[in-house]
């Protein structure tokens, strides 16, 4: 007789969220409204080919590292293009995220950004939310001395499938967090639980059916989580 995993009740999930000592957010389509890699592709003039690859990767059809390698090989972003993208088209924060992060920080909850996107863009987002860059885990682009694209750092845990779970495991080992919540819109975020103790699916910018169907707690507005903290 197989024993099915016990479904956690909604009130238990709420309690876990309110007593978490760390909350990790995905960035693209969660903390910000855009997908950073698609914005970079658009800026570099290869939008259509890349967004189709992103769609396949987000659906879990292609291993993450393979999809990332393929897309970056098409984009070939230079250092200057990345800097210009951030300066001319800064990412838009999702409504409610600023208030939610500052409320968590007031409660002495550690907030982390864990992204399969690029560190230069994610650090820009982190600074807007008063999240220290030491709490950012993302992929590093590499450039030659003349600024041309030279690949990405394949040693980062976020460069491959299952990477977000590896980061959370690392955080638990390093800081001895008892309860970590992961919030995100994609399959790679859902896969990070476990080791995360709770996964909250977010559909405020884009709804990924697989996540909506399988997340035990699914929200479309950060106001809902703010409300939980106020009660």
RARAKA-V840052 format. One line per field, one symbol per residue. phi: phi as a letter, one per 40 degrees, with the letter a starting at -180 (. if undefined). psi: psi as a letter, one per 40 degrees, with the letter a starting at -180 (. if undefined). burial: + if it has 9 or more other C-alpha atoms within 8 Angstrom, else -. Layout:
phi->???
psi->???
burial->???
This chain:
phi->.cccccccccccccccccbccabbbcbcgbcbccbdccccccccgbdcccccccdccccgcbddccccdccccccfccdcccccdcccbcccccdgcccccccccccgccbbbbbccbdccccccdccbfbccccbbacbcbbcdcgccbhbccccdccbdgccccccccccccbfccbbbbbacbccccccbccccabbcbbcbabbddcdcbccbbbbacdccddcccc
psi->hhhihhhhiddddddddeeiehhhhichecdidihddddddddeffddddddddddddeedhiddddddddddddfhiddddddddddgiihihheddddddddddefhhhihhieahddddddddddefhieeehhiihiiiideeihfaiheehdeeiieddddddddddddefhdhhhhhieiddddeehieidhhhhhfddihhdddddehdhhiehedddddddd.
burial->------------++-++--+++++++++++++++++-+++++++-++--++-++-+++++--+++-+++-++--+-+++-++-+++----+-++-+++-++++++---+++++++-+++-+++++++-+-+---+++++++++---+++-+-+--++++++++++++++-++----+-+++++++++++++++--++++++++++-++--++--+-+++-++--++-+---
